[in-house]
Amino acid sequence: MGVKMVKQPLVMSIYYCLPLFHLWSAAATRIVYSVTEELSLGTTVGNLAKDLHLNVQELEDRGFQISGAYKEYFEVDLKTGALLVKGRIDREELCSRKVKCSLEVEAIVNSPLNLYRFEIKILDVNDNAPFFRIPGIALNVSESAVPGEKFALPKAFDADVGAFSVKGYKLSANEYFSMDAQNNGDPTESAEMELRKALDREKQAVIKLTLTATDGGKPPKSGTLLITVNVQDVNDNIPVFDKALYKATVLENAAPGTSVISVHARDLDEGPNGEIQYSFINQDNDNTVDKFSINVLTGEISVNGELDHEKNNAVEIRVQAKDSGVSPRTSHCKVLIEIKDVNDNPPEISVTSVVNTMKEDAPPDTMVGLITVKDYDAEENGDVDVNILDSVTFKIKNTYKNHYSLLVNGPLDREVASEYKIRITAADKGQPPLSTTAIVTVHVSDVNDNAPRFKEPEINIFVKENGPTGDVIFTLTADDPDIGENAKVKFLANDQKDKLLSSVITVNSDTGDIVALQSFDYEKLKTFQFKVQATDSGVPPLSSNVTVNVFVLDENDNSPSILAPYSEHSSVNSENIPYSAEAGYFVAKIRAVDADSGYNALLSYHLSEPKGNNLFRIGTSSGEIRTKRRMSDNDLKSHPLLVLVSDNGEPSLSATVSIEVVVLESTADMQTPFRHVPLKEDSFSDLNLYLLIAIVSVSVIFLLSLISLMAVRCHRTDGRFSRYSAPMITTHPDGSWSYSKATQQYDVCFSSDTLKSDVVVFPTPFPPVDAELISINGADTFTRTQTLPNSEKLEGNKERYRGKDADQKCKRFQKTCLLKQAKKKKKEVSKPNESRQCEIKCSNLGKAFQRKSVKT
């Protein structure tokens, strides 16, 4: 297969090198493989692992691989350790026309990081045939040309070298010309055609020849060139150069137009036949020749383009001198121009291997990567110094020629810098010096040295009530400066075992979402608290706690509730007012409550009357219904009113109650209605309990006040009350009480039935004072309340109410007493006894009104 491995002792001056990363032992040998070009992919070059004394079983774990510039051509079989051909190997592409083609290949192995170098020689095969860059040429030869005159021919090129390069030229059979080739296997030498016999233009004006170039392959390959010889008429002297070879030097940065050298030729002919013109012979279109130009008349050669020492350090130019005769004759010379180097190439930095991740606790002198620096200039222009800029954490160390190692030089902290941009500069020693900067990125891996941290030690969450079950009310976040598993935080509610808490919320351990397990009800649960622990996934794990306070925000989810006695929804409530009622006369008072809080429980009252009726108004905040004006003959006798109670929530909720106001012609027709409020069949709620406690408290206070007033009345010696005297209660034989206070007096009436008593409080003088009828059953449960009419003080009606009002109230109370007694005894009212009792009470009430009137 053309593959062999050679181990050669190192020559001290050429191959000697120090041990690099434990690559060679003290008795080091240089590994050299030979391989022919154009081998099939997968061809084995040699057992690299065996030659490097590496364990085949560890190759894959240690990441054994080919690195450097030639890794695209070779690879290592990690199972066998064999070095295989990976890509197409073309010797001409890799080494151009160098006689010796040797590649210095590098291999990298990790754990520990080592670099191995070995040499692969690429052997040439005859895979390229000789060729001419032009298909043919035309030569003008004078018929006076003497035998022995030579004519330069284009040279053939063969990409192969050595034995497979161009070895000879052959001219097709003819009687005039023969070959004079002196290439000696060197394609830089040109072929020349020699005239063997004098030409006769009249006999043959054009001669067609074929030039064949062959290489040294077996079998040889060849290329051809068509030569057309045009026989010209007599011009018997040719120009002759002073030298056959001219030499000159020029700097590669010479500007166009710079003079390099001048050539000179002489022609013994006179006239036009002796006038010489100079030109380049560039029959094969060599681009290098185009970098120069020649003055046609003087023969001065100057720079015509950009020169590059690194591409071509020398240029060979063939110059032709041609006279101006009718049949011009020519001669040739060679000009060898050496291109001298200047410092025009900055160094090149290539990172051959880098450890991508470095632990933040890595010790000093830990290997980070390998660096190679190249400068294509020569001598001092290619001598390079390598340094690290602005870094005390890393350092660079020269290991072998232009190879360097990047090492850790200080402590690393991932939380301070998770990656380092290492700026490496390479500067040559030319004048002026050129430099290149490369950046090597090193990532620092994490260790678990930071616990998760909440932004606040205590978190307040505000959540609206009636939210959907399963809704995320808040997402906990905890910052952990670490990364990866060390920063992967899980959340756990420490009070999760609490049954109440576990039924209300749950905490997603991965996302930190706090999920509501039920819909919150502000009226039942206003706030609660729990603790959450955030724990990372490092080893060992670290954690921190936070206190979470959840506040339930009230939503407007409860409509106002109308309180008794207007709480029936199926019936229309009725109230009576006298026809003589003045503006501002008290009709009724609507009371309502709302289970919500804040603005959601702030109620407002609105009144709706039939169209065209504008008789009543309602207090927006108090709920009191009063007349706007006095009655007129055009007003209806019955006024249906619709009271709307609305809260201030968004959206607003409301409740309605219907009241029919009946206008009576006289106050004698007005009765105090007793309305049974239906008891709800619902369970005894907290609201009912609070109401019951409030009612009992008010009742007790009221009774204590009455007792206190009675005690004061009994101990007073003066029968008159001053304006600021204490209140007085007077009892009557029929069981009624009179309550007076300076300018006011109230009469209180109790029925004779001790199981259920009615208390009626009458203001004596005139309307501004309310009167209330309170019914207390045997179980002391508040069941009914009725508010009697109330109106404003009107100066013009004082006298009318003093006498007339007492009679109307007495009559109305008498009817009420009779109805109550009939209802309790389940029979018709017996006029003699019951009526007499009511008359006595009314008489007492009349006397009380008279006393009040006198005092007023």
ZAMARGU-4260 file (C-alpha; in steps of 0.2 Angstrom, whole numbers, plus 5000, padded with zeros to 4 digits):
<rodrens>
0) 5000/5000/5000 | 5015/5011/5000 | 5014/5015/5019 | 5028/5012/5031 | 5034/5018/5048
5) 5052/5023/5051 | 5059/5026/5068 | 5075/5036/5067 | 5087/5042/5081 | 5086/5061/5083
10) 5100/5071/5076 | 5105/5084/5089 | 5106/5099/5077 | 5090/5095/5067 | 5078/5083/5076
15) 5083/5085/5095 | 5069/5092/5105 | 5065/5092/5124 | 5052/5081/5131 | 5034/5089/5129
20) 5020/5084/5141 | 5029/5067/5144 | 5028/5063/5126 | 5045/5055/5124 | 5057/5046/5136
25) 5075/5050/5138 | 5079/5039/5123 | 5067/5047/5112 | 5064/5042/5094 | 5056/5052/5081
30) 5041/5043/5073 | 5040/5045/5054 | 5027/5037/5042 | 5028/5037/5023 | 5012/5037/5013
35) 5009/5039/4994 | 4997/5052/4988 | 4979/5048/4982 | 4976/5034/4994 | 4959/5028/4997
40) 4950/5035/5013 | 4951/5024/5028 | 4968/5017/5023 | 4979/5013/5038 | 4995/5023/5039
45) 5001/5014/5055 | 4997/5009/5073 | 4999/5026/5081 | 4994/5021/5098 | 5006/5007/5099
50) 5020/5018/5093 | 5016/5031/5106 | 5015/5017/5119 | 4997/5022/5123 | 4984/5010/5131
55) 4971/5007/5117 | 4957/5005/5130 | 4959/5023/5136 | 4960/5031/5119 | 4941/5035/5118
60) 4940/5041/5137 | 4955/5052/5135 | 4949/5060/5119 | 4964/5055/5108 | 4963/5064/5092
65) 4973/5072/5078 | 4975/5091/5079 | 4983/5105/5070 | 4983/5110/5052 | 4982/5092/5045
70) 4968/5085/5055 | 4957/5085/5039 | 4968/5072/5031 | 4971/5060/5045 | 4961/5052/5060
75) 4963/5039/5073 | 4953/5024/5075 | 4950/5025/5094 | 4946/5006/5095 | 4962/5000/5087
80) 4973/5015/5089 | 4977/5015/5070 | 4981/5031/5060 | 4969/5031/5045 | 4968/5042/5030
85) 4953/5054/5032 | 4953/5065/5017 | 4961/5066/4999 | 4979/5068/5000 | 4986/5078/4985
90) 5005/5080/4986 | 5005/5094/4973 | 4992/5104/4984 | 5001/5101/5000 | 5019/5104/4995
95) 5018/5112/4978 | 5034/5108/4969 | 5045/5104/4984 | 5056/5089/4981 | 5053/5084/4999
100) 5035/5084/5005 | 5034/5081/5024 | 5020/5085/5036 | 5022/5088/5054 | 5006/5081/5062
105) 5000/5083/5080 | 4990/5072/5091 | 4981/5077/5107 | 4976/5066/5122 | 4968/5072/5138
110) 4968/5067/5156 | 4982/5072/5157 | 4984/5084/5142 | 4998/5078/5131 | 5004/5083/5114
115) 5013/5071/5102 | 5021/5075/5086 | 5026/5064/5072 | 5031/5066/5053 | 5022/5059/5038
120) 5031/5059/5022 | 5020/5061/5006 | 5027/5051/4992 | 5023/5057/4974 | 5014/5046/4961
125) 5014/5050/4943 | 4996/5057/4942 | 4999/5072/4932 | 5004/5073/4914 | 5016/5087/4907
130) 5007/5101/4898 | 5010/5117/4889 | 5001/5133/4895 | 4997/5138/4877 | 4991/5126/4863
135) 5004/5132/4850 | 5016/5145/4844 | 5022/5153/4828 | 5040/5157/4824 | 5046/5168/4811
140) 5063/5162/4805 | 5073/5170/4791 | 5078/5160/4777 | 5096/5166/4779 | 5097/5158/4796
145) 5112/5148/4797 | 5112/5130/4803 | 5115/5129/4822 | 5104/5144/4826 | 5093/5140/4840
150) 5075/5145/4844 | 5068/5145/4861 | 5052/5135/4864 | 5039/5136/4878 | 5043/5124/4893
155) 5032/5111/4898 | 5025/5110/4916 | 5022/5094/4926 | 5014/5095/4944 | 5024/5080/4949
160) 5042/5081/4955 | 5057/5071/4955 | 5057/5056/4944 | 5039/5060/4938 | 5043/5077/4932
165) 5047/5082/4914 | 5061/5072/4908 | 5063/5076/4889 | 5056/5084/4874 | 5054/5076/4856
170) 5051/5086/4840 | 5041/5078/4826 | 5051/5071/4812 | 5057/5085/4799 | 5072/5089/4789
175) 5076/5107/4796 | 5075/5106/4814 | 5080/5096/4829 | 5079/5097/4848 | 5092/5104/4859
180) 5084/5100/4877 | 5095/5102/4892 | 5082/5101/4906 | 5090/5087/4915 | 5074/5084/4924
185) 5073/5102/4930 | 5057/5110/4922 | 5064/5127/4925 | 5076/5124/4910 | 5069/5127/4893
190) 5069/5118/4877 | 5077/5125/4862 | 5075/5120/4844 | 5091/5120/4833 | 5091/5123/4814
195) 5100/5109/4806 | 5098/5114/4787 | 5097/5131/4779 | 5079/5136/4775 | 5073/5140/4758
200) 5057/5151/4759 | 5053/5148/4740 | 5054/5129/4743 | 5044/5129/4759 | 5037/5145/4767
205) 5028/5136/4782 | 5034/5122/4792 | 5022/5113/4804 | 5030/5104/4819 | 5024/5095/4835
210) 5034/5097/4851 | 5031/5082/4864 | 5036/5083/4882 | 5037/5067/4892 | 5039/5064/4911
215) 5048/5050/4920 | 5033/5039/4924 | 5031/5021/4920 | 5022/5022/4908 | 5027/5040/4904
220) 5014/5053/4902 | 5016/5067/4889 | 5009/5083/4882 | 5011/5092/4865 | 5013/5109/4858
225) 5010/5114/4840 | 5024/5124/4832 | 5021/5134/4816 | 5038/5140/4808 | 5035/5155/4796
230) 5051/5156/4785 | 5055/5175/4783 | 5066/5183/4770 | 5085/5188/4773 | 5091/5198/4788
235) 5108/5190/4792 | 5113/5197/4808 | 5105/5194/4825 | 5106/5205/4840 | 5118/5200/4853
240) 5116/5203/4872 | 5131/5209/4883 | 5127/5195/4895 | 5118/5179/4894 | 5112/5180/4912
245) 5108/5196/4921 | 5105/5197/4940 | 5097/5210/4951 | 5088/5212/4968 | 5073/5222/4973
250) 5063/5224/4989 | 5046/5216/4990 | 5038/5233/4995 | 5046/5242/4980 | 5033/5254/4972
255) 5027/5252/4954 | 5039/5261/4942 | 5055/5257/4953 | 5070/5253/4941 | 5077/5236/4944
260) 5090/5233/4930 | 5094/5237/4911 | 5099/5224/4898 | 5108/5229/4882 | 5110/5220/4865
265) 5120/5225/4849 | 5116/5222/4831 | 5129/5223/4817 | 5117/5227/4804 | 5113/5245/4799
270) 5097/5254/4797 | 5081/5246/4802 | 5089/5229/4803 | 5100/5236/4817 | 5087/5245/4827
275) 5083/5234/4842 | 5067/5232/4852 | 5066/5223/4869 | 5052/5213/4876 | 5048/5199/4888
280) 5045/5181/4882 | 5030/5176/4892 | 5023/5163/4880 | 5015/5153/4895 | 5007/5168/4903
285) 5017/5167/4919 | 5009/5180/4931 | 5025/5183/4940 | 5033/5190/4924 | 5018/5202/4924
290) 5025/5210/4940 | 5038/5218/4929 | 5039/5229/4913 | 5053/5233/4901 | 5056/5248/4891
295) 5055/5243/4873 | 5069/5255/4867 | 5081/5256/4882 | 5079/5238/4889 | 5076/5245/4907
300) 5066/5233/4918 | 5055/5241/4932 | 5042/5235/4944 | 5025/5235/4937 | 5015/5227/4951
305) 5014/5221/4969 | 5028/5210/4974 | 5028/5197/4988 | 5043/5188/4995 | 5033/5175/5004
310) 5025/5169/4987 | 5040/5171/4976 | 5057/5175/4982 | 5065/5175/4965 | 5059/5178/4947
315) 5067/5172/4931 | 5063/5183/4915 | 5068/5179/4897 | 5071/5195/4888 | 5070/5195/4869
320) 5080/5208/4858 | 5073/5210/4840 | 5079/5221/4826 | 5068/5231/4815 | 5072/5223/4799
325) 5060/5217/4786 | 5063/5200/4792 | 5067/5204/4810 | 5079/5193/4819 | 5080/5190/4838
330) 5091/5184/4852 | 5087/5180/4870 | 5095/5182/4888 | 5089/5178/4906 | 5086/5190/4920
335) 5086/5183/4937 | 5078/5195/4950 | 5079/5191/4968 | 5065/5198/4979 | 5071/5203/4996
340) 5060/5202/5012 | 5053/5216/5022 | 5043/5215/5038 | 5026/5215/5030 | 5018/5200/5038
345) 5011/5201/5056 | 5013/5185/5066 | 4998/5172/5066 | 4992/5165/5082 | 4983/5148/5081
350) 4975/5139/5096 | 4978/5121/5094 | 4969/5115/5109 | 4960/5123/5124 | 4952/5116/5139
355) 4934/5123/5137 | 4929/5123/5155 | 4940/5126/5170 | 4934/5123/5188 | 4935/5138/5199
360) 4945/5129/5212 | 4958/5124/5199 | 4976/5125/5206 | 4990/5136/5199 | 5000/5129/5184
365) 4984/5120/5178 | 4985/5117/5159 | 4972/5128/5149 | 4978/5126/5131 | 4991/5125/5118
370) 4996/5139/5106 | 5006/5140/5090 | 5013/5156/5083 | 5019/5158/5065 | 5027/5172/5055
375) 5030/5170/5037 | 5044/5183/5036 | 5062/5178/5037 | 5076/5181/5049 | 5072/5194/5062
380) 5056/5199/5054 | 5050/5181/5058 | 5057/5181/5076 | 5041/5182/5088 | 5039/5186/5106
385) 5022/5180/5114 | 5014/5188/5130 | 4997/5190/5139 | 4990/5207/5140 | 4981/5213/5156
390) 4979/5197/5165 | 4986/5191/5182 | 4975/5175/5182 | 4984/5166/5168 | 5002/5165/5161
395) 5010/5159/5145 | 5025/5148/5144 | 5036/5143/5129 | 5038/5124/5127 | 5046/5121/5110
400) 5051/5133/5096 | 5035/5142/5092 | 5024/5132/5103 | 5017/5139/5119 | 5007/5133/5134
405) 4993/5143/5143 | 4993/5140/5162 | 4982/5146/5177 | 4992/5158/5187 | 4980/5163/5201
410) 4963/5159/5210 | 4947/5158/5199 | 4930/5164/5205 | 4915/5160/5194 | 4904/5171/5203
415) 4915/5186/5199 | 4919/5181/5181 | 4911/5166/5173 | 4923/5167/5158 | 4939/5175/5154
420) 4944/5183/5138 | 4963/5181/5138 | 4971/5193/5126 | 4987/5185/5119 | 4999/5196/5108
425) 5013/5191/5097 | 5025/5204/5091 | 5040/5201/5079 | 5057/5210/5079 | 5056/5218/5062
430) 5058/5237/5059 | 5045/5242/5063 | 5038/5228/5073 | 5022/5220/5068 | 5010/5212/5081
435) 4994/5202/5082 | 4982/5199/5096 | 4971/5184/5099 | 4957/5181/5112 | 4956/5164/5120
440) 4940/5162/5130 | 4940/5151/5145 | 4924/5146/5154 | 4925/5143/5173 | 4914/5129/5180
445) 4904/5131/5196 | 4905/5123/5213 | 4891/5124/5225 | 4896/5138/5237 | 4881/5150/5236
450) 4864/5147/5244 | 4848/5153/5235 | 4843/5170/5240 | 4825/5178/5240 | 4825/5196/5236
455) 4815/5200/5251 | 4814/5191/5268 | 4795/5193/5268 | 4784/5192/5253 | 4766/5200/5253
460) 4754/5193/5240 | 4737/5202/5237 | 4725/5190/5228 | 4707/5194/5224 | 4693/5183/5231
465) 4683/5172/5220 | 4698/5168/5209 | 4698/5152/5199 | 4704/5136/5207 | 4721/5131/5201
470) 4726/5149/5197 | 4744/5155/5200 | 4743/5169/5212 | 4761/5172/5213 | 4778/5165/5207
475) 4792/5164/5219 | 4810/5167/5213 | 4826/5164/5222 | 4843/5169/5215 | 4857/5158/5216
480) 4874/5164/5209 | 4879/5147/5205 | 4874/5138/5189 | 4869/5121/5183 | 4863/5109/5196
485) 4870/5120/5209 | 4858/5134/5204 | 4843/5123/5201 | 4831/5128/5215 | 4817/5118/5222
490) 4803/5126/5233 | 4795/5118/5248 | 4781/5125/5259 | 4787/5122/5277 | 4769/5123/5284
495) 4763/5111/5270 | 4758/5098/5284 | 4745/5111/5290 | 4728/5104/5284 | 4721/5122/5283
500) 4736/5128/5272 | 4737/5112/5262 | 4718/5114/5257 | 4721/5132/5252 | 4737/5133/5242
505) 4751/5122/5235 | 4768/5127/5230 | 4776/5120/5214 | 4793/5114/5219 | 4801/5117/5201
510) 4793/5133/5196 | 4789/5141/5212 | 4771/5144/5207 | 4759/5147/5222 | 4743/5139/5216
515) 4726/5142/5224 | 4718/5125/5228 | 4701/5134/5231 | 4692/5150/5227 | 4696/5163/5241
520) 4681/5171/5251 | 4686/5187/5259 | 4671/5186/5270 | 4678/5169/5277 | 4697/5171/5276
525) 4705/5188/5275 | 4724/5183/5277 | 4735/5169/5281 | 4754/5166/5282 | 4766/5152/5278
530) 4785/5149/5275 | 4794/5143/5260 | 4811/5135/5259 | 4822/5136/5243 | 4835/5123/5241
535) 4847/5121/5227 | 4852/5104/5219 | 4871/5105/5224 | 4881/5093/5234 | 4879/5097/5248
540) 4862/5106/5245 | 4861/5124/5252 | 4844/5133/5257 | 4836/5148/5263 | 4818/5153/5269
545) 4805/5166/5266 | 4789/5171/5275 | 4774/5173/5263 | 4759/5183/5268 | 4743/5181/5258
550) 4730/5195/5259 | 4713/5192/5251 | 4706/5207/5243 | 4688/5210/5243 | 4677/5209/5227
555) 4660/5215/5225 | 4652/5198/5226 | 4638/5202/5238 | 4622/5211/5234 | 4615/5223/5247
560) 4602/5215/5259 | 4587/5224/5264 | 4584/5223/5283 | 4567/5220/5291 | 4553/5225/5290
565) 4555/5228/5271 | 4565/5213/5268 | 4551/5203/5260 | 4554/5201/5241 | 4537/5193/5236
570) 4526/5206/5244 | 4523/5225/5243 | 4526/5235/5259 | 4513/5248/5263 | 4515/5265/5272
575) 4502/5278/5276 | 4504/5297/5277 | 4491/5310/5280 | 4484/5321/5267 | 4490/5336/5277
580) 4508/5330/5278 | 4520/5344/5275 | 4536/5345/5265 | 4549/5334/5273 | 4536/5323/5281
585) 4544/5306/5287 | 4537/5291/5277 | 4549/5277/5280 | 4567/5272/5282 | 4575/5258/5272
590) 4590/5249/5281 | 4601/5238/5271 | 4618/5229/5274 | 4632/5222/5263 | 4643/5208/5267
595) 4657/5215/5257 | 4669/5228/5265 | 4676/5245/5260 | 4668/5254/5245 | 4660/5238/5240
600) 4649/5239/5256 | 4646/5258/5254 | 4628/5259/5250 | 4617/5272/5242 | 4598/5273/5241
605) 4589/5279/5226 | 4570/5281/5223 | 4560/5277/5208 | 4542/5285/5206 | 4529/5283/5192
610) 4531/5295/5178 | 4525/5313/5182 | 4525/5310/5200 | 4538/5320/5210 | 4531/5319/5228
615) 4545/5309/5237 | 4563/5310/5240 | 4575/5298/5249 | 4591/5301/5258 | 4606/5294/5247
620) 4615/5289/5263 | 4602/5288/5276 | 4588/5278/5267 | 4575/5290/5274 | 4560/5293/5263
625) 4552/5310/5265 | 4539/5321/5256 | 4546/5334/5244 | 4530/5345/5245 | 4513/5346/5252
630) 4499/5335/5244 | 4488/5343/5231 | 4471/5338/5224 | 4479/5331/5208 | 4490/5319/5217
635) 4485/5301/5218 | 4479/5292/5234 | 4492/5278/5231 | 4510/5280/5226 | 4520/5264/5222
640) 4538/5267/5226 | 4553/5257/5221 | 4569/5259/5231 | 4585/5254/5224 | 4599/5251/5236
645) 4616/5250/5227 | 4634/5248/5233 | 4650/5257/5226 | 4658/5241/5219 | 4664/5238/5201
650) 4652/5232/5194 | 4639/5239/5206 | 4627/5227/5214 | 4610/5232/5220 | 4594/5226/5228
655) 4576/5233/5227 | 4561/5235/5238 | 4543/5240/5234 | 4534/5252/5245 | 4516/5258/5242
660) 4512/5274/5251 | 4494/5277/5254 | 4488/5295/5257 | 4474/5296/5270 | 4462/5310/5272
665) 4463/5311/5291 | 4476/5305/5303 | 4461/5296/5312 | 4462/5283/5298 | 4480/5280/5300
670) 4485/5264/5310 | 4501/5257/5316 | 4503/5241/5305 | 4511/5226/5313 | 4521/5217/5300
675) 4527/5199/5303 | 4544/5197/5296 | 4546/5179/5289 | 4560/5170/5298 | 4572/5163/5286
680) 4574/5144/5286 | 4593/5145/5283 | 4605/5140/5295 | 4609/5152/5309 | 4623/5162/5302
685) 4637/5173/5310 | 4627/5189/5304 | 4612/5184/5313 | 4622/5180/5329 | 4629/5198/5328
690) 4612/5206/5325 | 4605/5196/5340 | 4619/5201/5351 | 4616/5219/5346 | 4598/5219/5348
695) 4599/5211/5366 | 4612/5224/5371 | 4601/5238/5365 | 4586/5231/5374 | 4595/5229/5390
700) 4602/5247/5389 | 4585/5253/5385 | 4577/5244/5400 | 4591/5250/5412 | 4588/5267/5406
705) 4570/5266/5410 | 4573/5259/5427 | 4586/5273/5430 | 4573/5286/5424 | 4560/5279/5436
710) 4572/5279/5451 | 4576/5297/5447 | 4557/5301/5446 | 4554/5293/5463 | 4567/5303/5472
715) 4564/5320/5465 | 4554/5332/5477 | 4551/5346/5465 | 4537/5342/5453 | 4543/5353/5440
720) 4557/5350/5427 | 4568/5364/5423 | 4575/5365/5405 | 4590/5355/5409 | 4582/5344/5422
725) 4584/5325/5422 | 4571/5314/5412 | 4556/5308/5422 | 4545/5293/5419 | 4527/5293/5426
730) 4517/5277/5429 | 4498/5276/5427 | 4485/5264/5434 | 4481/5256/5418 | 4500/5251/5416
735) 4506/5265/5404 | 4521/5275/5407 | 4524/5293/5404 | 4542/5299/5400 | 4546/5318/5400
740) 4561/5328/5398 | 4560/5347/5400 | 4551/5352/5385 | 4546/5335/5379 | 4536/5321/5386
745) 4533/5303/5380 | 4519/5291/5385 | 4523/5272/5386 | 4509/5259/5385 | 4510/5241/5390
750) 4496/5228/5387 | 4489/5218/5402 | 4496/5202/5395 | 4512/5198/5403 | 4517/5184/5391
755) 4518/5197/5377 | 4519/5216/5379 | 4517/5230/5367 | 4527/5246/5371 | 4520/5261/5362
760) 4530/5278/5364 | 4521/5293/5359 | 4529/5310/5357 | 4516/5323/5365 | 4517/5339/5356
765) 4519/5337/5338 | 4527/5327/5323 | 4546/5330/5324 | 4549/5315/5336 | 4548/5297/5331
770) 4537/5284/5339 | 4541/5266/5339 | 4531/5250/5343 | 4542/5236/5350 | 4535/5219/5351
775) 4544/5207/5363 | 4539/5189/5363 | 4541/5176/5376 | 4558/5170/5370 | 4565/5188/5370
780) 4569/5188/5352 | 4567/5204/5342 | 4555/5200/5328 | 4546/5216/5322 | 4550/5234/5321
785) 4539/5248/5314 | 4543/5266/5312 | 4529/5278/5314 | 4527/5294/5304 | 4539/5308/5307
790) 4539/5326/5300 | 4547/5343/5302 | 4542/5356/5314 | 4530/5368/5306 | 4526/5384/5316
795) 4508/5386/5308 | 4502/5369/5314 | 4507/5369/5332 | 4490/5373/5339 | 4481/5360/5328
800) 4492/5346/5333 | 4490/5349/5352 | 4472/5344/5354 | 4468/5335/5338 | 4483/5324/5337
805) 4481/5317/5355 | 4463/5311/5350 | 4469/5303/5334 | 4483/5294/5342 | 4471/5288/5356
810) 4459/5281/5344 | 4472/5272/5334 | 4480/5265/5349 | 4462/5259/5355 | 4460/5250/5338
815) 4477/5242/5340 | 4474/5236/5357 | 4457/5228/5352 | 4465/5219/5337 | 4480/5212/5348
820) 4469/5205/5362 | 4457/5197/5349 | 4472/5189/5340 | 4479/5182/5357 | 4462/5175/5363
825) 4457/5168/5346 | 4440/5175/5347 | 4430/5191/5343 | 4433/5207/5353 | 4422/5208/5368
830) 4417/5227/5368 | 4412/5229/5387 | 4429/5224/5395 | 4442/5226/5381 | 4435/5242/5375
835) 4434/5249/5392 | 4452/5245/5395 | 4457/5254/5379 | 4447/5269/5383 | 4455/5271/5400
840) 4472/5270/5392 | 4467/5283/5379 | 4461/5294/5393 | 4477/5293/5401 | 4486/5297/5385
845) 4475/5312/5382 | 4479/5319/5400 | 4497/5316/5396 | 4496/5326/5380 | 4487/5340/5389
850) 4500/5341/5402 | 4513/5341/5389 | 4504/5355/5379 | 4503/5366/5395 | 4521/5364/5398
855) 4526/5368/5380
</rodrens>
